[in-house]
Amino acid sequence: MRRCMFVLMALMVSLVSAQTLEERFERAYQDAVKEAQKSSWALRIIAVALAEAGQFDRAIQTLNLALQNVRTGEDAANRSVDLSGIAISLAKAGQIDRAIQIAQKFDYAWDSWRALNEIAKMLAKAGQFDRAIQITQKIEDAEVRSLALSEIAAELVKAEQFNRANQIFNLAIQIAQKSACSSALAEIAKVLIKVGQIDQANKIFNLTIQIAWEIEDDFDRFSKLNDIVKILAEVGQIDRALQIAQKIEDIEYRSYMLREISAVLAQARQFNQALQVVQKIENEQDRSEALRNIVESLAKAGQVDRALQVAQEIEVAWHRSSALAEVAAAMAKAGQTEQANQAFRLALQIAQKIEGASDRSSALTGIATTMAKARQTEGANQAFQLALKAAQKIEEARGRSWALTESAVAMAEARQFDLALQAAQKIEDASDRSLALREIAAAMAKAGQLDRALKVAETIDDPVVRLQALATIIVAKREAEKRKK
C-alpha cells in the first residue's frame, strides 16, 4: 500500500512538472479569477497580467468584469490599479483602434488620459502625426493634452516639419495657458529649448512662474514651483532656479528645492556649483542627501579622491555609509582593490552603528547592493546577511515584513537567489511574502533561469500575484526566444 502511495505521488509530481508554462498560466488564471470574482481591484491586476502575456481578448473580458464590479458599488478607493498598461500593450502589438477603444472605457479618468497620451506619443514617433494629433483631442485633461501635443511637436521638428511643429507648439501653449497649467507650460518650455526655440521658451518660463506664485495653497504652490525649478536647472538656468528657491519662506520646502537643484548640477558634473548650492541647505537630512548625490556623481566621473573627501562631510550616518559604498565601488572599478575594501569596510561599520533596526537594515541592504554591482560577491553576501539580521530585530511586525521584503528583492536583483529565498521565507506577512517571491521569480526569469523562476512562482500563495509572476516569466521567455532568432 505504501509503495502504491509513493508511486502515485511520483506520478503527480511528474504530471505537474510536465505542464507547459502556458498550461500553468491557465491554471493560475482560473485560480486568480475564482479568488477575485468580487474585487474590481484584483480583477484589474489580472487584466494587466493577461495583457502582458499577450492574451488581449481575455484581458478585455476581465477588464469589463472589473468595471462592472465598480459600477455595482465597489468602493472607488479600490480603483488605483493603473490600467493604461492594457491599452499600451495593445498599441505596441499594433492594435491601435482596439487600444483607443479600451482606453476610453476606463472608469478612472487618469488611466484613460495616460493611455491615450502614450498611444499618441507612440504614433508620433512612428511618423503617424495626423492620427497622433487626432487622439489628443480625446484627452479631456488640459495638462495631459498639452504635454502630449508638445511631444508630438518635438517629433515634427525631428522630421523637419517646422511650420507644423510651430502650430502644434502654439496649440499646446494655448491649452496650458488657458487652464493655468504651470507644470505643463514648464515642460513645454523644456521641449522648446531642446529644439532650439530659446526666446519662446523664456517667455513661457516667465508666464509659468507667474502662474505658480499666484496659487493660494502652500503645498500646491511649492509643488508647482519645484517642478519649474527642476526644469530650469535641467536646461541650465541655475540663477533663475536659485532665485525662486531662495524666495520660499518655509525652511523644509526651501531645503528640498535646493537639494533638487544640487542633484541636477551633480548629474551634469558641475560639482563646484553643486557644492555651493549645498551650503545654502539648512535642513540636515536634505543637506546629507544632497552631498550623497554629489559623491555618487563624483565617483561615476572617476573623481574618487574628491568623492571620498565629500563623503566624510556627510552628517547623517545612513547617507554617509551609502556614499562611501559608492566611492568603494568606483575604487574597485579603477583597480584600487585594497582602497575599495577599506572603504566598503568603513561603510559597513558606519551602517552597523545606526540605531534604528529599520534604518540599519535599509542601509546595509543598499551597501550590499552596491557591492554586488561592483562584483564583490563574497562581501555582498555578508552584507546581505547583516541586513537580514537587522531586519529581524525590528519590533513592529509590519515594519519587519517590509524590511525583509526589501532585502529579499534586493538580493534577487543582485542574483543572490538562494539568500533571497531564505529572506522571503522569513517574511511573516503573507501578502508581502507573495510580493517578494514574485520579484524573485521575475529576477530569475530575467537572468535566464526560467525553470527555477517557474518553481518559485508555483510557491506563491496569493493566486493573483502568482498569475503576475507567471505573466512576467512568459514575457521573459518570449524575449529570450526573440534573441535566439
C-alpha positions as MATLAB code, in Angstrom:
seq = 'MRRCMFVLMALMVSLVSAQTLEERFERAYQDAVKEAQKSSWALRIIAVALAEAGQFDRAIQTLNLALQNVRTGEDAANRSVDLSGIAISLAKAGQIDRAIQIAQKFDYAWDSWRALNEIAKMLAKAGQFDRAIQITQKIEDAEVRSLALSEIAAELVKAEQFNRANQIFNLAIQIAQKSACSSALAEIAKVLIKVGQIDQANKIFNLTIQIAWEIEDDFDRFSKLNDIVKILAEVGQIDRALQIAQKIEDIEYRSYMLREISAVLAQARQFNQALQVVQKIENEQDRSEALRNIVESLAKAGQVDRALQVAQEIEVAWHRSSALAEVAAAMAKAGQTEQANQAFRLALQIAQKIEGASDRSSALTGIATTMAKARQTEGANQAFQLALKAAQKIEEARGRSWALTESAVAMAEARQFDLALQAAQKIEDASDRSLALREIAAAMAKAGQLDRALKVAETIDDPVVRLQALATIIVAKREAEKRKK';
ca = [
       0.000    0.000    0.000;
       2.804    2.389    0.991;
       4.619    1.639   -2.276;
       1.433    2.447   -4.224;
       1.224    5.796   -2.430;
       4.845    6.632   -3.343;
       4.191    5.695   -6.979;
       1.044    7.872   -7.015;
       2.917   10.843   -5.511;
       5.746   10.446   -8.007;
       3.212   10.333  -10.838;
       1.544   13.538   -9.581;
       4.900   15.341   -9.384;
       5.806   14.231  -12.899;
       2.436   15.416  -14.221;
       2.887   18.848  -12.628;
       6.441   19.146  -13.958;
       5.262   18.080  -17.398;
       2.884   21.026  -17.622;
       3.930   23.721  -20.042;
       4.339   27.319  -18.910;
       1.172   28.256  -20.786;
      -0.782   25.475  -19.033;
       0.425   26.658  -15.658;
      -0.575   30.211  -16.573;
      -4.053   28.954  -17.497;
      -4.394   27.149  -14.169;
      -3.165   30.227  -12.300;
      -5.655   32.371  -14.202;
      -8.559   30.142  -13.164;
      -7.412   30.236   -9.519;
      -6.947   34.016   -9.585;
     -10.347   34.749  -11.124;
     -12.032   32.434   -8.632;
     -10.339   34.296   -5.797;
     -11.034   37.772   -7.193;
     -14.594   37.454   -8.515;
     -15.962   40.286   -6.381;
     -12.893   42.511   -6.305;
     -12.556   45.100   -9.051;
      -9.034   45.908   -7.837;
      -7.847   42.281   -8.106;
      -9.576   41.775  -11.472;
      -7.769   44.821  -12.817;
      -4.422   43.323  -11.809;
      -5.405   40.089  -13.553;
      -6.382   42.014  -16.703;
      -2.983   43.764  -16.809;
      -1.176   40.430  -16.313;
      -3.152   38.890  -19.184;
      -2.285   41.799  -21.471;
       1.406   41.444  -20.610;
       1.181   37.776  -21.553;
      -0.382   38.742  -24.903;
      -3.857   37.373  -24.100;
      -5.711   40.526  -25.146;
      -9.217   39.092  -25.612;
      -9.211   37.584  -22.153;
      -7.652   40.750  -20.698;
     -10.535   42.803  -22.130;
     -13.133   40.353  -20.797;
     -11.586   40.553  -17.339;
     -11.391   44.345  -17.559;
     -15.101   44.529  -18.441;
     -15.903   42.384  -15.407;
     -13.765   44.670  -13.229;
     -15.545   47.796  -14.486;
     -18.921   46.103  -13.971;
     -17.978   45.395  -10.346;
     -17.108   49.059   -9.791;
     -20.468   50.124  -11.198;
     -22.250   47.712   -8.854;
     -20.909   49.555   -5.844;
     -17.303   48.679   -5.003;
     -15.568   51.489   -3.156;
     -13.900   53.993   -5.506;
     -10.703   53.845   -3.431;
     -10.039   50.422   -4.951;
      -9.677   51.876   -8.457;
      -5.977   52.606   -8.018;
      -4.581   49.902  -10.327;
      -3.041   51.500  -13.417;
      -4.958   50.050  -16.355;
      -3.248   52.104  -19.021;
      -0.805   49.196  -19.420;
      -3.531   47.157  -21.151;
      -4.137   49.772  -23.837;
      -0.403   50.406  -24.239;
       0.242   46.659  -24.671;
      -2.417   46.558  -27.390;
      -0.874   49.587  -29.118;
       2.603   48.041  -29.035;
       1.113   44.938  -30.667;
      -0.177   47.158  -33.479;
      -3.830   47.046  -32.387;
      -4.237   50.849  -32.242;
      -8.020   51.057  -32.761;
      -8.628   48.467  -30.104;
      -6.205   50.220  -27.745;
      -8.064   53.533  -28.139;
     -11.420   51.836  -27.636;
     -10.215   50.191  -24.425;
      -8.561   53.370  -23.119;
     -11.853   55.259  -23.395;
     -13.680   52.609  -21.361;
     -11.612   53.045  -18.189;
     -13.734   54.099  -15.260;
     -10.883   56.080  -13.715;
     -10.164   59.077  -15.971;
      -6.420   59.287  -15.254;
      -5.907   55.751  -16.613;
      -7.644   56.773  -19.818;
      -5.691   60.017  -20.274;
      -2.348   58.393  -19.583;
      -3.042   55.575  -22.045;
      -4.165   57.957  -24.801;
      -1.104   60.128  -24.168;
       1.251   57.138  -24.529;
      -0.531   55.925  -27.683;
      -0.294   59.404  -29.237;
       3.445   59.627  -28.486;
       3.959   56.117  -29.896;
       2.233   57.085  -33.140;
       4.180   60.356  -33.386;
       7.499   58.516  -33.055;
       6.329   56.238  -35.870;
       5.643   59.309  -38.033;
       1.838   58.956  -37.891;
       1.323   62.607  -36.910;
      -2.286   63.108  -38.085;
      -3.520   60.184  -36.060;
      -1.454   61.162  -33.036;
      -2.945   64.684  -33.035;
      -6.439   63.245  -33.504;
      -6.000   61.062  -30.401;
      -5.006   64.036  -28.229;
      -8.467   65.508  -28.870;
      -9.885   62.663  -26.797;
      -7.793   63.697  -23.744;
     -10.015   65.905  -21.579;
      -7.362   66.947  -19.045;
      -5.707   70.167  -20.277;
      -2.325   69.446  -18.698;
      -2.012   65.936  -20.138;
      -3.296   67.053  -23.534;
      -0.894   69.991  -23.795;
       2.053   67.782  -22.810;
       1.075   65.184  -25.422;
       0.888   67.888  -28.109;
       4.314   69.284  -27.164;
       5.826   65.793  -27.519;
       4.224   65.447  -30.969;
       5.585   68.879  -31.933;
       9.081   67.770  -30.894;
       8.778   64.720  -33.156;
       7.629   67.003  -36.003;
      10.813   69.052  -35.508;
      12.871   65.869  -35.801;
      11.004   65.125  -39.039;
      11.877   68.699  -40.217;
       8.200   69.678  -40.459;
       8.934   73.035  -38.797;
       5.809   75.021  -39.728;
       3.512   72.313  -38.478;
       5.624   71.880  -35.345;
       5.173   75.585  -34.527;
       1.420   75.288  -34.995;
       1.235   72.341  -32.580;
       3.527   74.054  -30.052;
       1.263   77.136  -30.124;
      -1.812   74.951  -29.626;
      -0.178   73.209  -26.653;
       0.729   76.576  -25.108;
      -2.802   77.952  -25.606;
      -4.375   74.925  -23.892;
      -1.951   75.004  -20.947;
      -2.204   78.789  -20.585;
      -5.999   78.795  -20.661;
      -6.115   76.271  -17.805;
      -3.176   77.874  -15.914;
      -1.183   74.608  -16.030;
       2.179   75.858  -14.778;
       3.870   72.424  -14.750;
       2.724   71.704  -18.306;
       3.969   75.096  -19.513;
       7.358   74.462  -17.906;
       7.588   71.075  -19.645;
       6.651   72.700  -22.956;
       9.387   75.319  -22.414;
      11.856   72.483  -21.780;
      10.903   70.836  -25.095;
      11.207   74.206  -26.889;
      14.757   74.641  -25.564;
      15.625   71.146  -26.793;
      14.523   72.111  -30.310;
      16.354   75.463  -30.173;
      13.450   77.878  -29.611;
      15.105   79.681  -26.676;
      13.282   83.048  -26.822;
       9.844   81.455  -26.897;
      10.860   79.105  -24.067;
      11.954   82.034  -21.871;
       8.634   83.826  -22.448;
       6.793   80.681  -21.346;
       9.034   80.298  -18.290;
       8.106   83.871  -17.263;
       4.426   83.053  -17.635;
       4.559   79.730  -15.797;
       6.496   81.204  -12.843;
       3.903   83.966  -12.520;
       1.036   81.446  -12.577;
       2.710   79.238   -9.950;
       3.338   82.090   -7.495;
      -0.351   83.013   -7.637;
      -1.502   79.573   -6.377;
      -3.092   80.026   -2.929;
      -2.488   76.588   -1.366;
       1.022   76.454    0.143;
       1.806   72.835   -0.737;
       0.365   73.063   -4.248;
       2.274   76.298   -4.883;
       5.537   74.725   -3.690;
       4.914   71.572   -5.740;
       4.402   73.541   -8.963;
       7.374   75.841   -8.270;
       9.556   72.812   -7.519;
       8.629   71.292  -10.903;
       9.580   74.571  -12.590;
      12.849   74.891  -10.645;
      13.949   71.371  -11.625;
      13.271   72.088  -15.293;
      15.096   75.443  -15.103;
      18.103   73.686  -13.569;
      17.986   70.939  -16.213;
      18.109   73.483  -19.045;
      20.986   75.387  -17.412;
      19.081   78.355  -15.964;
      20.576   77.863  -12.490;
      20.488   81.505  -11.313;
      16.798   81.712  -12.115;
      16.133   78.423  -10.291;
      18.042   79.638   -7.212;
      16.159   82.942   -7.171;
      12.864   81.060   -6.906;
      14.194   78.672   -4.242;
      15.522   81.482   -2.048;
      12.120   83.191   -2.094;
      10.481   80.142   -0.472;
       9.816   81.044    3.171;
       9.389   77.553    4.631;
      12.801   76.032    5.567;
      11.726   72.442    4.769;
      10.383   73.361    1.340;
      13.372   75.602    0.582;
      15.872   72.903    1.621;
      14.115   70.296   -0.518;
      14.141   72.586   -3.557;
      17.829   73.440   -3.143;
      18.598   69.731   -2.852;
      16.833   69.127   -6.183;
      18.910   71.884   -7.832;
      22.171   70.461   -6.460;
      21.214   66.983   -7.728;
      20.686   68.309  -11.272;
      24.049   70.101  -11.128;
      25.789   66.971   -9.843;
      24.326   64.870  -12.645;
      25.615   67.473  -15.105;
      29.050   67.153  -13.414;
      29.021   70.790  -12.333;
      30.409   69.763   -8.956;
      31.717   73.112   -7.660;
      28.360   74.762   -8.275;
      26.514   71.787   -6.750;
      28.599   72.069   -3.563;
      27.934   75.809   -3.398;
      24.190   75.132   -3.508;
      24.517   72.520   -0.721;
      25.958   75.207    1.575;
      22.618   77.033    1.346;
      20.627   73.971    2.534;
      19.561   74.368    6.170;
      17.880   71.010    6.786;
      20.393   68.311    7.864;
      18.630   65.413    6.112;
      18.340   67.279    2.800;
      21.928   68.521    3.075;
      23.201   64.979    3.714;
      21.192   63.552    0.828;
      22.442   66.310   -1.478;
      26.062   65.556   -0.554;
      25.459   61.837   -1.111;
      24.125   62.589   -4.615;
      27.258   64.622   -5.356;
      29.508   61.815   -4.063;
      27.761   59.293   -6.326;
      28.207   61.562   -9.365;
      31.858   62.260   -8.481;
      32.513   58.524   -8.147;
      30.889   57.821  -11.531;
      33.044   60.563  -13.042;
      36.166   58.848  -11.690;
      36.973   61.636   -9.206;
      37.432   59.129   -6.398;
      39.654   61.175   -4.055;
      37.300   64.139   -4.135;
      34.287   61.853   -3.687;
      35.890   60.361   -0.582;
      36.597   63.813    0.807;
      32.996   64.981    0.282;
      31.607   61.721    1.757;
      33.392   62.455    5.054;
      31.410   65.709    5.343;
      28.014   63.938    5.363;
      26.357   64.260    8.770;
      23.595   61.614    8.601;
      25.052   58.109    9.020;
      22.675   56.408    6.542;
      23.693   58.755    3.717;
      27.395   58.700    4.708;
      27.569   54.895    4.606;
      25.759   54.787    1.263;
      28.103   57.414   -0.210;
      31.212   55.557    0.987;
      29.937   52.369   -0.646;
      29.620   54.228   -3.972;
      33.185   55.524   -3.594;
      34.383   51.980   -2.834;
      32.654   50.680   -5.980;
      34.426   53.351   -8.069;
      37.748   52.365   -6.484;
      37.128   48.706   -7.321;
      36.341   49.647  -10.922;
      39.598   51.607  -11.109;
      41.535   48.570   -9.880;
      42.220   50.073   -6.438;
      41.287   46.832   -4.690;
      42.827   47.466   -1.273;
      41.391   51.000   -1.002;
      37.990   49.699   -2.165;
      37.943   47.017    0.517;
      38.829   49.601    3.174;
      36.053   51.939    2.028;
      33.496   49.105    1.943;
      34.540   48.058    5.471;
      34.161   51.641    6.711;
      30.716   51.919    5.073;
      29.607   48.695    6.800;
      30.984   49.855   10.160;
      29.036   53.112    9.943;
      25.850   51.329    8.850;
      26.064   48.776   11.669;
      26.125   51.589   14.223;
      22.863   53.122   13.001;
      20.475   52.927   15.970;
      17.112   52.102   14.412;
      16.920   48.492   13.183;
      14.804   49.522   10.183;
      17.248   52.221    9.026;
      20.183   49.911    9.761;
      18.672   47.131    7.637;
      17.930   49.559    4.782;
      21.474   50.983    4.844;
      23.078   47.530    4.899;
      20.844   46.368    2.039;
      21.909   49.399   -0.001;
      25.607   48.749    0.654;
      25.208   45.055   -0.223;
      23.522   46.011   -3.499;
      26.389   48.379   -4.361;
      28.931   45.659   -3.512;
      27.116   43.171   -5.738;
      27.138   45.644   -8.647;
      30.896   46.064   -8.072;
      31.220   42.259   -8.324;
      32.260   41.982   -4.675;
      30.176   38.819   -4.378;
      31.503   37.479   -1.086;
      31.315   40.879    0.621;
      27.815   41.464   -0.758;
      26.683   38.120    0.616;
      27.980   39.008    4.085;
      26.393   42.477    3.951;
      23.042   40.997    2.895;
      23.194   38.609    5.854;
      23.857   41.550    8.199;
      20.839   43.337    6.667;
      18.759   40.226    7.257;
      19.755   40.097   10.938;
      18.948   43.783   11.366;
      15.545   43.364    9.699;
      14.641   40.527   12.065;
      15.298   42.806   15.047;
      12.603   45.267   14.005;
       9.960   45.053   16.739;
       6.910   46.153   14.763;
       5.639   43.214   12.683;
       4.590   45.262    9.634;
       7.904   47.078    9.506;
       9.770   43.784    9.905;
       7.932   42.197    6.984;
       8.529   45.245    4.802;
      12.271   45.330    5.595;
      12.627   41.618    4.866;
      10.760   42.115    1.585;
      13.097   44.973    0.617;
      16.140   42.804    1.415;
      14.777   39.759   -0.435;
      14.051   41.793   -3.581;
      17.492   43.449   -3.475;
      19.144   40.046   -3.072;
      17.243   38.702   -6.069;
      18.189   41.703   -8.211;
      21.820   41.043   -7.213;
      21.284   37.419   -8.343;
      21.820   36.113   -4.812;
      18.835   33.827   -5.320;
      19.438   31.309   -2.509;
      19.783   34.101    0.027;
      16.731   35.883   -1.418;
      14.602   32.773   -0.953;
      15.843   32.414    2.633;
      14.829   36.015    3.341;
      11.430   35.529    1.696;
      10.666   32.521    3.888;
      11.200   34.671    6.985;
       8.529   37.182    5.921;
       5.559   36.750    8.239;
       3.006   38.788    6.302;
       1.539   36.513    3.613;
       0.875   39.381    1.198;
       4.441   40.734    1.470;
       5.841   37.221    1.112;
       3.884   36.694   -2.112;
       5.132   40.008   -3.494;
       8.746   39.163   -2.598;
       8.508   35.758   -4.282;
       7.009   37.396   -7.377;
      10.023   39.722   -7.644;
      12.442   36.842   -7.045;
      10.785   34.828   -9.821;
      10.963   37.880  -12.113;
      14.687   38.339  -11.403;
      15.338   34.652  -12.075;
      13.447   34.840  -15.358;
      15.395   37.938  -16.373;
      18.621   36.055  -15.599;
      17.506   33.260  -17.927;
      16.699   30.798  -15.128;
      13.165   30.159  -16.390;
      12.701   26.704  -14.829;
      13.755   27.931  -11.411;
      11.578   31.033  -11.771;
       8.640   28.784  -12.567;
       9.215   26.703   -9.438;
       9.307   29.829   -7.276;
       6.159   31.200   -8.918;
       4.302   27.986   -8.077;
       5.045   28.544   -4.356;
       3.285   31.928   -4.265;
       0.200   31.721   -2.047;
      -1.754   34.653   -3.471;
      -3.295   33.423   -6.772;
      -3.416   36.929   -8.301;
       0.254   37.598   -7.507;
       1.132   34.104   -8.786;
      -0.529   34.982  -12.097;
       1.523   38.195  -12.272;
       4.720   36.194  -11.737;
       3.819   33.725  -14.479;
       2.994   36.587  -16.863;
       6.461   38.032  -16.214;
       8.040   34.639  -16.935;
       6.092   34.360  -20.204;
       7.375   37.805  -21.252;
      10.963   36.795  -20.347;
      10.609   33.557  -22.305;
       9.267   35.449  -25.317;
      12.169   37.915  -25.184;
      14.692   35.079  -24.905;
      13.189   33.372  -27.961;
      13.425   36.646  -29.930;
      17.111   36.961  -29.106;
      17.789   33.456  -30.410;
      16.299   34.260  -33.834;
];
